[in-house]
Amino acid sequence: MFWKNVQRKYALTDHGVKNIQKGTLWTVIVNLVVICGMGILYKLMSGFMDTLTKGSPLPSLLLFIGVTALFLVISYTVHLQQYRATYGLVYGEVKDVRIGLAERLRRLPLGYFGKHDLADLTETLMGDVNRLEHVWSHCLSYLYGSAISTAIIAAGMLAYDWRMALACLWGVPVAFGLLFGSRKVYKKRSEENKKSAVRVADGIQETLENIREIRATNQENRFLEELNEKIDRNEKIMRKGELTIGIFVNLASVIMRLGVATTILTGTSLILGGKVDFMVLFMFLLAITRIYAPFDQALALIAEMFVSQVSANRLQEVHDTPTAEGTEVFMPKGHDIEFRNVSFAYDNQEVLSGVSFTAKEGEVTALVGPSGSGKSTCARVAARLWDVDKGSVLVGGVDISGVDPEVLLSDYSMVFQDVVLFDDTVMENIRLGKYGATDEEVLAAAKAANCDEFVEKLPNGYATPIGENGAKLSGGERQRISIARALLKDAPIVLLDEATASLDVENETKVQGALSRLLTGKTVLVIAHRMRTVEAADKIVVLADGKVAEEGSPAELLKKEDGLFRRMTKLQSAGAEWSI
Ligand SMILES: Nc1ncnc2c1ncn2[C@@H]1O[C@H](COP(=O)(O)OP(=O)(O)OP(=O)(O)O)[C@@H](O)[C@H]1O
């Protein structure tokens, strides 16, 4: 129960908590071995005292050298074991926790990423894990081990002389009580600290990502001033936090050290009263240094332990968020996509409400409607990138909310307007469409998507790296890579979001040819802003305010006198005649 709590509280893996247990055990052994060393010293001293006071023969030096040498060997061995169990094993834990987090993030529904920005998640993966690593390696085992060994030593001391034991030990519970009592203050400071650090990271990321727009609008100074302000505020919050922690930790350390003074005072008065001899005081003074040493180390880090709670909670939040799970068996009867009374909301803001329509296999179904009417949301929901709130989406009669997203998505090809590319070569970016595709397959898909024309001009052809998110390519070139990916994947369902919008007329005509090859016999859901894109569609679903306003073939809808589709088509043809 105790260890389960520790595991959850400090976001440890099963393996990690076992390492902490091991580290605790070795810390107990180390502390007890060191106290035995004190015993050897005490024995030597009392031998000398007896020689001085009672005239006993000098203790055998050879025996003491032998015992000390043995002690050193044992001490070295147990310290090494403790080091391995605390520092050594923790590095494996860091790796496991990061991999576990990344795996979890991979399986989370997209909605989660809408609520957390990139800087925040990067901070969790890197900063929070780093902070916890320090606590796992430097604090937990030391603190728990010291608590156990002190309890054992304290029991021995109390049995030997309870007055001296109390004089020695009273500072430990008081100091730790003070620190535990002030935990809330640390937590508050550290939450403030974390928020302001994420705000700085956000500000830097936003400025770098939007540097083009910032320069184009001459807003550099304003952005820099805002960033400076965030950095200044963060520094002030950090200083305030450090000061608060420093005050409590130093106060606790002073209280604990007062134990030395009370031991000397009590020991002296007991010696004067003839109740104990000097060697008892000497023994307790030796013991006290050993009890304080590990706690001193823990004291310096205990604040970090409390502060790390905020990081652990952030990690735990990722682990507690339900992942998009489902069965790995997906055997639909055909690939019709059926929306049954689907409602969906982003952050309680309903965007789709009671949407019902069917996109048939072998047909092109176009989603049209005013901006913000919910077309892209429909496409995302159709691929389970988000889960619906009410109703259901069926593919070939199977409710997709019960299918593992990875398995489901192997049946989808997607070409969206905002193409995502990786900092790799053209070849590898296309190969992403189909895991393990041969070079020949990749080149055939690239050719069909009309990529040859721009790739020939690149210094290393298909082996040319294209920069972060394809920064070295034009919008049309990026989109052709995305179409090549979809062609390579050749999945039975194709989602297109204005796939040819960034192409010039000549390229659009060429790519349309490739697209028609891709679309033959598939279930195609096209999101179209330009009405001429959907002239050849088999069916049109018109969305307005998240509801289906009209449905039918283009010809049927054009006949509707006061229809939305007819009005939009008319408006766009009027727009086409207008020019600067
Ligand atoms: N990630 C998100 N979080 C919150 N709200 C969102 C998110 N994505 C879209 N919305 C909102 O949902 C509504 C529908 O957006 P959606 O992108 O589906 O519309 P659309 O019809 O595709 O628009 P457009 O034609 O302009 O691309 C809009 O009001 C939009 O502001």
The ligand as a Tripos MOL2 file, in Angstrom:
@<TRIPOS>MOLECULE
LIG
   31    33     1     0     0
SMALL
NO_CHARGES

@<TRIPOS>ATOM
      1 N1         -9.5560   22.0930  -32.2920 N.pl3     1 LIG1
      2 C1        -10.6200   22.8760  -32.1390 C.ar      1 LIG1
      3 N2        -10.9620   23.3290  -30.9150 N.ar      1 LIG1
      4 C2        -12.0180   24.1110  -30.7270 C.ar      1 LIG1
      5 N3        -12.8460   24.5120  -31.7130 N.ar      1 LIG1
      6 C3        -12.5680   24.0950  -32.9630 C.ar      1 LIG1
      7 C4        -11.4510   23.2630  -33.2520 C.ar      1 LIG1
      8 N4        -11.4360   23.0040  -34.5720 N.ar      1 LIG1
      9 C5        -12.5060   23.6510  -35.1100 C.ar      1 LIG1
     10 N5        -13.1920   24.3150  -34.1540 N.ar      1 LIG1
     11 C6        -14.4270   25.0870  -34.3180 C.3       1 LIG1
     12 O1        -15.4110   24.2150  -34.8170 O.3       1 LIG1
     13 C7        -16.2100   24.8450  -35.8050 C.3       1 LIG1
     14 C8        -16.2140   23.9910  -37.0740 C.3       1 LIG1
     15 O2        -14.8860   23.9410  -37.5740 O.3       1 LIG1
     16 P1        -14.5360   23.1290  -38.8960 P.3       1 LIG1
     17 O3        -13.0680   23.2950  -39.1260 O.co2     1 LIG1
     18 O4        -15.0770   21.7630  -38.7850 O.co2     1 LIG1
     19 O5        -15.3600   23.9260  -39.9820 O.3       1 LIG1
     20 P2        -15.2130   23.9370  -41.5520 P.3       1 LIG1
     21 O6        -16.5870   23.9080  -42.0760 O.co2     1 LIG1
     22 O7        -14.2890   22.8700  -42.0130 O.co2     1 LIG1
     23 O8        -14.5460   25.3680  -41.7490 O.3       1 LIG1
     24 P3        -13.6180   25.8830  -42.9700 P.3       1 LIG1
     25 O9        -14.4430   25.7930  -44.2060 O.co2     1 LIG1
     26 O10       -13.3710   27.3140  -42.6050 O.co2     1 LIG1
     27 O11       -12.3990   25.0520  -42.9910 O.co2     1 LIG1
     28 C9        -15.6050   26.2290  -36.0020 C.3       1 LIG1
     29 O12       -16.4350   27.1300  -35.2860 O.3       1 LIG1
     30 C10       -14.2440   26.1570  -35.3760 C.3       1 LIG1
     31 O13       -13.9300   27.3810  -34.7750 O.3       1 LIG1
@<TRIPOS>BOND
     1     1     2 1
     2     2     3 ar
     3     2     7 ar
     4     3     4 ar
     5     4     5 ar
     6     5     6 ar
     7     6     7 ar
     8     6    10 ar
     9     7     8 ar
    10     8     9 ar
    11     9    10 ar
    12    10    11 1
    13    11    12 1
    14    11    30 1
    15    12    13 1
    16    13    14 1
    17    13    28 1
    18    14    15 1
    19    15    16 1
    20    16    17 2
    21    16    18 1
    22    16    19 1
    23    19    20 1
    24    20    21 2
    25    20    22 1
    26    20    23 1
    27    23    24 1
    28    24    25 2
    29    24    26 1
    30    24    27 1
    31    28    29 1
    32    28    30 1
    33    30    31 1
@<TRIPOS>SUBSTRUCTURE
     1 LIG1         1 GROUP 0 **** ****
